[in-house]
Amino acid sequence: MEKVSFGYTEVAPDEKTRRVGEVFRNVAARYDLMNDAMSGGMHRLWKDRFVRRVKPRVGEAILDMAGGTGDIAFRLARSGVNVTVADINPAMLEVGMERARKRGIEGLIWAEENAETLSFPDRAFDAYTIAFGIRNVTHVPMALAEAHRVLKRGGRFFCLEFSTTLWPGFGEIYDAYSHHLVPKIGKFIARDEDSYRYLVESIRRFPDMETFRTMIAEAGFARASVEPMLGGLVAIHSGWKI
């Protein structure tokens, strides 16, 4: 039987999908608060830089996958694009819709979608974005193939994700912090230690920058590239559909 990783545990694909769903239902209400606590607010700067790289243009149709809480969509919407916010988890979408309502942000489309089996037609979007979500997908190659399918010719794929820093010594410091302190922060702020332990483990199990760049190219994207931040602790991967 096929096995996939759920953190450091190997499970059946359906089991991973179910468990990941439980994780994000558990953390949805305090997800952005935890991002601030874990990154010292740096995730906001990473997301700003990410959206600048996407270069959204007025009138474009952009699919923001795994974007439930709206962090990327709100930034994209400032440029006058038409954003569809998709997420497999209804709890995350509910948080995002409530945040949009409070901020007076209108015009976003919210959709419950599985990244591996999108319901959208071929060549529907000018750009596809996914931030800190691809590592939670059960079958990453399937999600990349779907991203390629729903993009128009000339469409661009952008992914923001944790990776493995290449800075000497920094990786060891971050590993100690993430494995020992992040679950405790999760317990204190989100009242959920186990979910944040999984999120840390999922980062360690995700392919390194070059391996993931190769996976993007193998999905059919041209000019697949990677832009590391903090030596690769976080990375922006991109590719174009030709």
C-alpha positions in Angstrom: 0.0 0.0 0.0 1.3 3.5 -0.9 2.5 5.5 2.0 3.0 9.3 2.3 4.5 11.4 5.0 2.5 13.0 7.7 5.3 14.8 9.5 7.7 12.1 10.5 5.0 9.4 10.3 4.2 7.3 7.2 0.5 7.0 6.6 -2.0 6.0 3.8 -2.8 8.9 1.5 -6.4 9.2 2.7 -5.2 9.2 6.3 -2.9 12.1 5.6 -5.7 14.1 3.9 -7.9 13.5 6.9 -5.2 14.3 9.5 -4.1 17.5 7.7 -7.8 18.6 7.6 -8.0 18.1 11.4 -4.8 20.1 11.9 -6.1 23.1 10.1 -9.6 22.9 11.6 -7.8 23.0 15.0 -5.6 26.0 14.2 -7.8 28.1 11.9 -9.0 30.6 14.4 -5.5 31.5 15.6 -3.5 30.7 12.5 -2.3 34.2 11.7 -1.6 35.0 15.3 0.6 31.9 15.5 2.4 32.9 12.3 3.3 36.2 13.9 4.5 34.5 17.1 6.5 31.9 15.2 8.2 34.2 12.7 8.4 37.4 14.8 6.1 39.0 12.2 8.5 38.2 9.4 5.9 36.2 7.5 4.3 39.5 6.6 7.5 40.7 4.9 7.9 37.4 3.1 4.3 37.6 1.8 4.8 41.2 0.6 7.9 40.2 -1.3 6.1 37.1 -2.7 3.2 39.2 -4.1 5.7 41.7 -5.6 7.2 38.8 -7.5 3.8 37.8 -8.8 3.4 41.3 -10.3 -0.5 41.2 -10.4 -2.0 43.4 -13.1 -5.4 45.0 -13.3 -8.1 42.6 -14.6 -6.1 39.4 -14.3 -7.7 36.3 -12.9 -5.5 34.7 -10.1 -6.1 31.5 -8.2 -4.7 31.7 -4.7 -4.6 28.0 -3.6 -4.5 27.1 0.1 -5.2 30.7 0.8 -8.1 30.3 3.3 -7.3 33.1 5.7 -6.9 35.6 2.9 -3.4 36.9 3.6 -2.2 36.6 0.0 -5.5 37.4 -1.6 -5.9 40.6 0.3 -2.5 41.7 -1.0 -3.2 40.7 -4.5 -6.6 42.4 -4.5 -5.0 45.8 -4.0 -3.8 45.6 -7.6 -7.2 45.3 -9.1 -7.0 41.6 -9.9 -9.9 39.1 -9.7 -8.8 36.7 -7.0 -10.3 33.2 -6.4 -9.3 32.1 -2.9 -9.3 28.3 -2.8 -8.8 26.0 0.2 -9.6 22.4 1.0 -10.5 23.4 4.6 -13.9 25.1 5.2 -12.7 26.4 8.6 -9.8 28.3 7.0 -12.2 29.8 4.4 -14.6 30.9 7.1 -11.7 32.7 8.9 -10.8 34.4 5.6 -14.3 35.5 4.7 -14.8 37.0 8.2 -11.5 38.8 7.9 -12.5 40.2 4.5 -15.9 41.3 5.9 -14.2 43.2 8.8 -11.8 44.9 6.4 -14.4 45.8 3.9 -12.7 43.8 1.1 -15.2 42.8 -1.5 -15.1 41.0 -4.8 -13.1 37.9 -3.8 -14.4 34.5 -4.8 -14.1 31.8 -2.1 -14.1 28.1 -3.1 -13.6 24.9 -1.3 -11.1 23.0 -3.5 -8.7 20.1 -3.4 -5.4 21.2 -5.0 -5.0 17.8 -6.6 -8.4 17.8 -8.3 -9.5 21.4 -9.0 -13.0 21.9 -10.4 -11.9 24.9 -12.6 -11.7 24.6 -16.4 -8.5 24.4 -18.4 -6.6 27.7 -19.0 -8.8 29.7 -16.6 -6.2 31.8 -14.7 -3.4 34.2 -15.5 -1.5 33.3 -12.3 -1.6 30.6 -9.6 -0.2 31.3 -6.1 0.2 29.1 -3.1 1.9 30.2 0.1 2.8 27.8 2.9 0.4 25.2 1.6 2.1 22.9 -0.9 3.9 20.9 1.7 0.5 19.9 3.2 -0.8 18.5 -0.1 -1.0 14.7 -0.2 0.4 14.2 -3.7 2.5 17.3 -4.7 3.0 16.3 -8.3 -0.7 16.0 -8.8 -1.2 19.5 -7.4 1.5 20.9 -9.7 -0.1 19.2 -12.7 -3.4 20.8 -11.8 -1.8 24.2 -11.4 -0.3 23.8 -14.9 -3.7 22.7 -16.3 -5.7 25.7 -15.0 -3.2 28.3 -16.1 -3.5 30.1 -19.4 -0.6 30.0 -21.8 1.9 32.5 -20.5 0.4 32.0 -17.0 2.7 32.0 -14.1 3.1 29.8 -11.0 4.4 31.1 -7.7 4.9 29.2 -4.5 6.1 30.5 -1.2 7.2 27.7 1.2 9.6 26.9 4.0 12.7 25.0 2.8 16.2 24.2 4.1 18.6 27.0 4.9 22.1 26.7 3.5 23.6 29.2 6.0 26.2 27.4 8.1 25.0 27.1 11.7 21.7 28.8 11.2 19.9 25.5 10.2 20.9 23.9 13.5 19.7 26.9 15.5 16.4 27.0 13.6 15.9 23.2 14.0 16.3 23.5 17.7 13.9 26.4 17.9 11.3 24.9 15.7 11.3 21.4 17.2 11.4 22.5 20.8 9.8 25.9 21.1 7.2 26.1 18.3 5.0 23.3 19.7 5.2 25.0 23.1 4.2 28.3 21.6 1.3 26.5 19.8 0.2 25.0 23.1 0.3 28.5 24.8 -1.3 30.6 22.1 -3.4 28.1 20.1 -3.9 25.5 22.8 -2.7 22.9 20.3 0.8 21.5 20.7 0.4 18.5 18.4 -0.8 20.4 15.3 2.2 22.7 15.5 4.5 19.7 16.0 3.2 18.3 12.7 3.6 21.7 10.9 7.3 21.8 12.0 7.8 18.2 10.9 6.2 18.8 7.6 8.8 21.4 6.8 11.6 19.0 7.5 10.0 16.4 5.2 9.5 18.7 2.3 11.9 18.5 -0.7 14.9 20.8 -0.7 14.9 23.9 -3.0 16.5 22.3 -6.0 14.5 19.1 -5.8 11.3 21.1 -5.7 12.4 23.3 -8.6 12.9 20.1 -10.6 9.4 18.9 -9.7 8.0 22.2 -11.0 9.9 21.7 -14.3 8.7 18.1 -14.5 5.1 19.3 -14.2 5.6 21.2 -17.5 6.6 24.6 -16.3 9.3 26.5 -18.2 12.0 28.7 -16.6 11.5 27.0 -13.2 13.5 28.9 -10.7 13.9 29.5 -7.0 14.6 32.6 -4.9 15.9 31.8 -1.4 15.4 34.0 1.6 17.3 33.6 4.8 19.6 31.2 3.0 16.7 29.1 1.9 14.8 28.9 5.2 12.0 30.3 3.0 11.9 30.2 -0.8 9.9 31.5 -3.6 9.6 29.0 -6.5 8.2 30.0 -9.8 7.6 28.8 -13.3 5.7 29.7 -16.5 3.3 27.8 -18.7 4.3 28.1 -22.4 
